[in-house]
Amino acid sequence: MSKLFEGVRITPIIIIFFGTLIFSFGIIHFNMQNGLAHGGVTGITLLLYYVAGIEPSLSNLLINIPLFIIGYKLLGRVMLIYSVIGTLFLSLTLRFFELNPVTEIPLQNDMILVSIFAGVFTGAGLGIIFRAGGTTGGADILARLADKFFGISLGKFMFGFDAVVITVSLIHLTPTQAMYTLVTVFVGTRVIDFIIEGASAAKSTMIITSKTEEVSRAIIERMSRGSTVLTGKGSFTSDERQVLYCVVNRNELIQLKKIINEIDPYAFFSINDVKEVSGEGFTFDQEKRPLKIS
């Protein structure tokens, strides 16, 4: 049992709970109270509520449990544990606000305000959960399966999945409500980007460490990302140093930081926005092959 929870920390669990609390508040008090849908699995739970009266707290569990069973190998042990915890917390906090709404916020006469605040709360909640290393299951697992078996990039799948869910929601929503839902999803996406450090297409890092080989190998093995070794010279000591240059997607940045801190807590590294990136692993996703380790 101790090996099962090895690497799991209490602080990320607390942060994940805080994130689900914010997310659930937004879903109940802005989306549900004002008849808006949402993207992803949350959108499906809201549609089931509008059409069949099934509470989102229940349908969230019913949808995610089989997804975790199918996709557990893709998440890794620690991330799987955090994700299961996040899903359970989400259902608990949704149920809490279903039974004990903090306040009624009837803003049907100002749906732009509803859409913005719904996006802010749901985006902030998800961003906090992602920063802690967890997910709320659902579309994230489906996206990983699509990437593994069909070569569809995570971003493309998530966009397509959200579009399908919102389109299907038109069986209940009016076209106007669907458009306001799109505003909510867009605002939420931007808030997530802001919380997990940056809204650019990618991040570049310059890493100066005495353990260049170990860090480089860990990036390849754990992230399937390459890096370039540059030769530099310290201005103070005049010693020659190796510098790693690596470009990653913004949602991989937290994992990269974790790798660096685990291998060399004294490493010096900087992070910069990359406005456009082209090449294998980014624009050539369909042809991407696993990196070879010599």
C-alpha positions as a Markdown table, in Angstrom:
| # | Residue | x | y | z |
|---|---|---|---|---|
| 1 | Met | 0.0 | 0.0 | 0.0 |
| 2 | Ser | 2.8 | 2.4 | 0.8 |
| 3 | Lys | 4.4 | 1.8 | -2.7 |
| 4 | Leu | 1.0 | 2.6 | -4.3 |
| 5 | Phe | 0.9 | 6.1 | -2.8 |
| 6 | Glu | 4.7 | 6.7 | -3.1 |
| 7 | Gly | 5.2 | 10.2 | -4.4 |
| 8 | Val | 1.7 | 11.4 | -3.6 |
| 9 | Arg | 1.8 | 14.5 | -1.4 |
| 10 | Ile | -0.9 | 16.1 | 0.8 |
| 11 | Thr | -0.3 | 19.7 | -0.5 |
| 12 | Pro | -1.4 | 18.9 | -4.1 |
| 13 | Ile | -4.4 | 17.1 | -2.8 |
| 14 | Ile | -5.5 | 20.2 | -0.8 |
| 15 | Ile | -4.8 | 22.4 | -3.9 |
| 16 | Ile | -6.9 | 20.1 | -6.1 |
| 17 | Phe | -9.8 | 20.3 | -3.6 |
| 18 | Phe | -9.6 | 24.1 | -3.6 |
| 19 | Gly | -9.7 | 24.0 | -7.4 |
| 20 | Thr | -12.7 | 21.7 | -7.6 |
| 21 | Leu | -14.5 | 24.0 | -5.1 |
| 22 | Ile | -14.0 | 27.0 | -7.4 |
| 23 | Phe | -14.9 | 25.0 | -10.5 |
| 24 | Ser | -18.1 | 23.6 | -8.9 |
| 25 | Phe | -19.2 | 27.0 | -7.7 |
| 26 | Gly | -19.0 | 28.4 | -11.2 |
| 27 | Ile | -20.8 | 25.4 | -12.8 |
| 28 | Ile | -23.7 | 25.6 | -10.2 |
| 29 | His | -24.1 | 29.3 | -9.8 |
| 30 | Phe | -23.4 | 30.5 | -13.3 |
| 31 | Asn | -23.9 | 27.7 | -15.8 |
| 32 | Met | -26.8 | 25.8 | -14.2 |
| 33 | Gln | -28.6 | 28.7 | -12.8 |
| 34 | Asn | -28.6 | 30.5 | -16.1 |
| 35 | Gly | -29.1 | 27.5 | -18.5 |
| 36 | Leu | -25.6 | 27.5 | -20.1 |
| 37 | Ala | -23.8 | 24.3 | -21.2 |
| 38 | His | -20.1 | 23.7 | -21.1 |
| 39 | Gly | -17.4 | 21.8 | -23.0 |
| 40 | Gly | -16.0 | 18.4 | -22.3 |
| 41 | Val | -17.5 | 15.8 | -19.9 |
| 42 | Thr | -18.8 | 18.6 | -17.7 |
| 43 | Gly | -20.9 | 19.7 | -20.7 |
| 44 | Ile | -22.3 | 16.1 | -21.0 |
| 45 | Thr | -23.2 | 16.2 | -17.3 |
| 46 | Leu | -25.0 | 19.5 | -17.7 |
| 47 | Leu | -26.9 | 18.2 | -20.8 |
| 48 | Leu | -28.0 | 15.1 | -18.8 |
| 49 | Tyr | -29.3 | 17.4 | -16.1 |
| 50 | Tyr | -31.2 | 19.6 | -18.4 |
| 51 | Val | -32.7 | 16.7 | -20.4 |
| 52 | Ala | -33.1 | 13.9 | -17.9 |
| 53 | Gly | -32.8 | 15.6 | -14.5 |
| 54 | Ile | -29.7 | 13.6 | -13.5 |
| 55 | Glu | -27.6 | 15.7 | -11.1 |
| 56 | Pro | -24.1 | 16.5 | -12.4 |
| 57 | Ser | -22.5 | 15.2 | -9.2 |
| 58 | Leu | -23.8 | 11.7 | -10.0 |
| 59 | Ser | -23.3 | 11.7 | -13.8 |
| 60 | Asn | -19.7 | 12.9 | -13.3 |
| 61 | Leu | -18.9 | 9.7 | -11.4 |
| 62 | Leu | -20.8 | 7.5 | -13.8 |
| 63 | Ile | -19.0 | 8.8 | -16.8 |
| 64 | Asn | -15.5 | 9.0 | -15.4 |
| 65 | Ile | -15.2 | 5.7 | -13.6 |
| 66 | Pro | -15.1 | 3.6 | -16.8 |
| 67 | Leu | -12.8 | 6.2 | -18.4 |
| 68 | Phe | -10.3 | 5.7 | -15.6 |
| 69 | Ile | -10.5 | 2.0 | -16.0 |
| 70 | Ile | -9.8 | 2.3 | -19.8 |
| 71 | Gly | -7.1 | 4.9 | -19.6 |
| 72 | Tyr | -5.3 | 4.2 | -16.3 |
| 73 | Lys | -2.1 | 3.1 | -18.1 |
| 74 | Leu | -1.7 | 6.3 | -20.0 |
| 75 | Leu | -1.8 | 8.6 | -16.9 |
| 76 | Gly | 0.9 | 7.1 | -14.7 |
| 77 | Arg | 0.4 | 6.0 | -11.1 |
| 78 | Val | 0.8 | 9.4 | -9.4 |
| 79 | Met | -1.2 | 11.4 | -11.9 |
| 80 | Leu | -3.9 | 8.7 | -11.9 |
| 81 | Ile | -4.2 | 9.0 | -8.1 |
| 82 | Tyr | -4.4 | 12.7 | -8.3 |
| 83 | Ser | -7.0 | 12.5 | -11.1 |
| 84 | Val | -9.2 | 10.0 | -9.2 |
| 85 | Ile | -9.0 | 12.3 | -6.2 |
| 86 | Gly | -9.9 | 15.3 | -8.3 |
| 87 | Thr | -12.9 | 13.5 | -9.8 |
| 88 | Leu | -14.2 | 12.4 | -6.4 |
| 89 | Phe | -13.7 | 16.0 | -5.0 |
| 90 | Leu | -15.5 | 17.4 | -8.0 |
| 91 | Ser | -18.5 | 15.2 | -7.4 |
| 92 | Leu | -18.5 | 16.0 | -3.7 |
| 93 | Thr | -18.2 | 19.8 | -4.3 |
| 94 | Leu | -20.9 | 19.7 | -7.0 |
| 95 | Arg | -23.2 | 17.9 | -4.6 |
| 96 | Phe | -22.5 | 20.4 | -1.9 |
| 97 | Phe | -23.4 | 23.4 | -4.0 |
| 98 | Glu | -26.4 | 21.5 | -5.5 |
| 99 | Leu | -27.8 | 21.1 | -1.9 |
| 100 | Asn | -26.4 | 24.3 | -0.5 |
| 101 | Pro | -26.2 | 27.0 | -3.1 |
| 102 | Val | -24.3 | 30.0 | -1.7 |
| 103 | Thr | -26.6 | 32.5 | -3.4 |
| 104 | Glu | -28.9 | 32.8 | -6.3 |
| 105 | Ile | -27.3 | 34.8 | -9.1 |
| 106 | Pro | -30.2 | 35.3 | -11.6 |
| 107 | Leu | -28.4 | 37.2 | -14.4 |
| 108 | Gln | -30.4 | 36.1 | -17.4 |
| 109 | Asn | -30.8 | 39.7 | -18.4 |
| 110 | Asp | -27.0 | 40.1 | -18.7 |
| 111 | Met | -25.8 | 36.9 | -20.3 |
| 112 | Ile | -22.5 | 38.4 | -21.3 |
| 113 | Leu | -21.6 | 38.9 | -17.6 |
| 114 | Val | -22.8 | 35.3 | -16.9 |
| 115 | Ser | -20.6 | 33.9 | -19.7 |
| 116 | Ile | -17.5 | 35.8 | -18.5 |
| 117 | Phe | -17.9 | 34.8 | -14.9 |
| 118 | Ala | -18.7 | 31.2 | -15.7 |
| 119 | Gly | -15.5 | 31.1 | -17.7 |
| 120 | Val | -13.4 | 32.8 | -15.0 |
| 121 | Phe | -14.6 | 30.4 | -12.2 |
| 122 | Thr | -14.4 | 27.2 | -14.3 |
| 123 | Gly | -11.1 | 28.2 | -15.9 |
| 124 | Ala | -9.6 | 29.2 | -12.5 |
| 125 | Gly | -10.7 | 25.9 | -10.9 |
| 126 | Leu | -9.3 | 23.8 | -13.7 |
| 127 | Gly | -6.1 | 25.8 | -13.9 |
| 128 | Ile | -5.4 | 25.2 | -10.2 |
| 129 | Ile | -6.1 | 21.5 | -10.5 |
| 130 | Phe | -3.7 | 21.2 | -13.5 |
| 131 | Arg | -1.0 | 23.1 | -11.6 |
| 132 | Ala | -1.3 | 20.6 | -8.8 |
| 133 | Gly | -0.6 | 17.8 | -11.2 |
| 134 | Gly | -4.2 | 16.4 | -11.4 |
| 135 | Thr | -7.1 | 16.4 | -13.8 |
| 136 | Thr | -10.8 | 15.9 | -13.4 |
| 137 | Gly | -10.7 | 12.9 | -15.8 |
| 138 | Gly | -13.1 | 12.9 | -18.7 |
| 139 | Ala | -12.0 | 14.5 | -21.9 |
| 140 | Asp | -8.3 | 14.5 | -20.8 |
| 141 | Ile | -8.2 | 10.7 | -20.8 |
| 142 | Leu | -10.1 | 10.5 | -24.1 |
| 143 | Ala | -7.6 | 12.9 | -25.6 |
| 144 | Arg | -4.7 | 10.8 | -24.5 |
| 145 | Leu | -6.3 | 7.7 | -26.0 |
| 146 | Ala | -6.9 | 9.5 | -29.3 |
| 147 | Asp | -3.3 | 10.6 | -29.4 |
| 148 | Lys | -2.0 | 7.1 | -28.7 |
| 149 | Phe | -4.2 | 5.1 | -31.0 |
| 150 | Phe | -5.2 | 7.6 | -33.8 |
| 151 | Gly | -2.3 | 10.1 | -33.8 |
| 152 | Ile | -4.7 | 13.0 | -33.1 |
| 153 | Ser | -3.0 | 15.8 | -31.1 |
| 154 | Leu | -4.3 | 16.7 | -27.6 |
| 155 | Gly | -5.3 | 20.2 | -28.6 |
| 156 | Lys | -7.1 | 19.2 | -31.8 |
| 157 | Phe | -9.1 | 16.5 | -29.9 |
| 158 | Met | -10.1 | 18.7 | -27.0 |
| 159 | Phe | -11.3 | 21.4 | -29.4 |
| 160 | Gly | -13.2 | 18.9 | -31.5 |
| 161 | Phe | -14.7 | 17.2 | -28.4 |
| 162 | Asp | -15.9 | 20.5 | -27.0 |
| 163 | Ala | -17.4 | 21.5 | -30.3 |
| 164 | Val | -19.3 | 18.2 | -30.6 |
| 165 | Val | -20.6 | 18.5 | -27.0 |
| 166 | Ile | -21.8 | 22.0 | -27.5 |
| 167 | Thr | -23.4 | 21.1 | -30.8 |
| 168 | Val | -25.3 | 18.2 | -29.3 |
| 169 | Ser | -26.4 | 20.5 | -26.4 |
| 170 | Leu | -28.5 | 22.3 | -29.1 |
| 171 | Ile | -31.2 | 19.7 | -28.5 |
| 172 | His | -31.9 | 21.6 | -25.3 |
| 173 | Leu | -30.2 | 25.0 | -25.7 |
| 174 | Thr | -31.2 | 27.8 | -28.0 |
| 175 | Pro | -28.6 | 29.0 | -30.6 |
| 176 | Thr | -28.1 | 32.1 | -28.4 |
| 177 | Gln | -27.4 | 30.0 | -25.3 |
| 178 | Ala | -24.9 | 27.9 | -27.3 |
| 179 | Met | -23.1 | 31.1 | -28.4 |
| 180 | Tyr | -22.9 | 32.3 | -24.9 |
| 181 | Thr | -21.5 | 28.9 | -23.9 |
| 182 | Leu | -18.8 | 29.3 | -26.5 |
| 183 | Val | -17.9 | 32.6 | -24.8 |
| 184 | Thr | -17.7 | 30.7 | -21.5 |
| 185 | Val | -15.4 | 28.0 | -22.9 |
| 186 | Phe | -13.2 | 30.6 | -24.6 |
| 187 | Val | -12.8 | 32.7 | -21.4 |
| 188 | Gly | -12.2 | 29.6 | -19.4 |
| 189 | Thr | -9.4 | 28.4 | -21.7 |
| 190 | Arg | -7.6 | 31.8 | -21.4 |
| 191 | Val | -7.9 | 31.7 | -17.6 |
| 192 | Ile | -6.4 | 28.2 | -17.6 |
| 193 | Asp | -3.5 | 29.4 | -19.8 |
| 194 | Phe | -2.9 | 32.3 | -17.5 |
| 195 | Ile | -2.8 | 30.2 | -14.3 |
| 196 | Ile | -0.5 | 27.5 | -15.7 |
| 197 | Glu | 2.0 | 30.2 | -16.8 |
| 198 | Gly | 1.4 | 31.7 | -20.2 |
| 199 | Ala | -0.9 | 31.7 | -23.1 |
| 200 | Ser | 1.7 | 31.3 | -25.9 |
| 201 | Ala | 1.9 | 28.3 | -28.1 |
| 202 | Ala | 5.0 | 26.9 | -26.3 |
| 203 | Lys | 7.7 | 27.6 | -23.8 |
| 204 | Ser | 11.5 | 27.6 | -24.3 |
| 205 | Thr | 13.8 | 26.8 | -21.4 |
| 206 | Met | 17.5 | 27.3 | -21.0 |
| 207 | Ile | 18.9 | 25.0 | -18.3 |
| 208 | Ile | 22.3 | 25.3 | -16.7 |
| 209 | Thr | 23.1 | 22.3 | -14.5 |
| 210 | Ser | 26.0 | 20.1 | -13.5 |
| 211 | Lys | 23.8 | 17.1 | -14.3 |
| 212 | Thr | 23.2 | 17.8 | -18.0 |
| 213 | Glu | 23.2 | 14.2 | -19.1 |
| 214 | Glu | 20.7 | 13.1 | -16.4 |
| 215 | Val | 18.3 | 16.0 | -17.0 |
| 216 | Ser | 18.5 | 15.4 | -20.8 |
| 217 | Arg | 17.8 | 11.7 | -20.5 |
| 218 | Ala | 14.9 | 12.3 | -18.1 |
| 219 | Ile | 13.3 | 14.7 | -20.5 |
| 220 | Ile | 13.5 | 12.1 | -23.3 |
| 221 | Glu | 12.3 | 9.2 | -21.2 |
| 222 | Arg | 9.5 | 10.9 | -19.3 |
| 223 | Met | 8.3 | 13.6 | -21.7 |
| 224 | Ser | 9.4 | 12.2 | -25.1 |
| 225 | Arg | 10.9 | 15.6 | -25.8 |
| 226 | Gly | 14.4 | 16.3 | -27.2 |
| 227 | Ser | 16.8 | 19.0 | -26.1 |
| 228 | Thr | 19.9 | 20.7 | -27.6 |
| 229 | Val | 23.2 | 20.8 | -25.7 |
| 230 | Leu | 24.9 | 24.2 | -26.2 |
| 231 | Thr | 28.4 | 25.1 | -24.9 |
| 232 | Gly | 28.7 | 28.1 | -22.8 |
| 233 | Lys | 31.2 | 29.8 | -20.5 |
| 234 | Gly | 30.6 | 31.3 | -17.1 |
| 235 | Ser | 31.4 | 35.0 | -17.0 |
| 236 | Phe | 32.4 | 34.9 | -13.3 |
| 237 | Thr | 34.3 | 31.6 | -13.1 |
| 238 | Ser | 35.4 | 31.4 | -16.8 |
| 239 | Asp | 34.5 | 27.7 | -16.6 |
| 240 | Glu | 33.0 | 26.0 | -19.6 |
| 241 | Arg | 29.4 | 24.8 | -19.1 |
| 242 | Gln | 26.9 | 22.8 | -21.0 |
| 243 | Val | 23.5 | 24.5 | -21.5 |
| 244 | Leu | 20.3 | 22.6 | -22.3 |
| 245 | Tyr | 17.8 | 24.3 | -24.7 |
| 246 | Cys | 14.4 | 22.7 | -24.7 |
| 247 | Val | 11.0 | 23.7 | -26.1 |
| 248 | Val | 7.8 | 22.2 | -24.6 |
| 249 | Asn | 4.1 | 22.8 | -24.8 |
| 250 | Arg | 2.7 | 25.0 | -22.1 |
| 251 | Asn | 0.9 | 22.1 | -20.4 |
| 252 | Glu | 4.2 | 20.2 | -20.1 |
| 253 | Leu | 6.0 | 23.1 | -18.3 |
| 254 | Ile | 5.1 | 21.9 | -14.8 |
| 255 | Gln | 6.4 | 18.4 | -15.5 |
| 256 | Leu | 9.7 | 19.8 | -16.9 |
| 257 | Lys | 10.2 | 21.9 | -13.7 |
| 258 | Lys | 9.6 | 18.9 | -11.6 |
| 259 | Ile | 12.2 | 16.9 | -13.5 |
| 260 | Ile | 14.8 | 19.6 | -13.1 |
| 261 | Asn | 14.1 | 20.1 | -9.4 |
| 262 | Glu | 14.2 | 16.3 | -8.7 |
| 263 | Ile | 17.6 | 15.8 | -10.5 |
| 264 | Asp | 19.3 | 19.1 | -9.6 |
| 265 | Pro | 17.6 | 21.4 | -7.2 |
| 266 | Tyr | 20.5 | 23.9 | -7.7 |
| 267 | Ala | 20.1 | 24.1 | -11.4 |
| 268 | Phe | 19.6 | 27.6 | -13.0 |
| 269 | Phe | 17.0 | 27.8 | -15.7 |
| 270 | Ser | 14.9 | 30.4 | -17.4 |
| 271 | Ile | 11.6 | 30.2 | -19.2 |
| 272 | Asn | 10.5 | 32.3 | -22.2 |
| 273 | Asp | 7.4 | 32.5 | -24.3 |
| 274 | Val | 7.5 | 31.1 | -27.8 |
| 275 | Lys | 5.0 | 32.8 | -30.1 |
| 276 | Glu | 5.4 | 30.3 | -32.9 |
| 277 | Val | 7.0 | 26.9 | -33.1 |
| 278 | Ser | 7.5 | 24.5 | -36.0 |
| 279 | Gly | 9.0 | 21.0 | -36.2 |
| 280 | Glu | 8.7 | 17.5 | -35.0 |
| 281 | Gly | 6.6 | 17.2 | -31.9 |
| 282 | Phe | 4.6 | 20.4 | -32.6 |
| 283 | Thr | 3.6 | 20.8 | -36.3 |
| 284 | Phe | 4.4 | 17.2 | -37.4 |
| 285 | Asp | 2.3 | 15.4 | -34.8 |
| 286 | Gln | 0.9 | 12.9 | -37.3 |
| 287 | Glu | 4.4 | 11.7 | -38.3 |
| 288 | Lys | 6.0 | 12.0 | -34.8 |
| 289 | Arg | 8.1 | 9.0 | -33.9 |
| 290 | Pro | 9.5 | 8.0 | -30.5 |
| 291 | Leu | 12.9 | 9.5 | -29.7 |
| 292 | Lys | 15.7 | 7.0 | -29.8 |
| 293 | Ile | 18.0 | 6.8 | -26.8 |
| 294 | Ser | 21.5 | 6.0 | -27.7 |
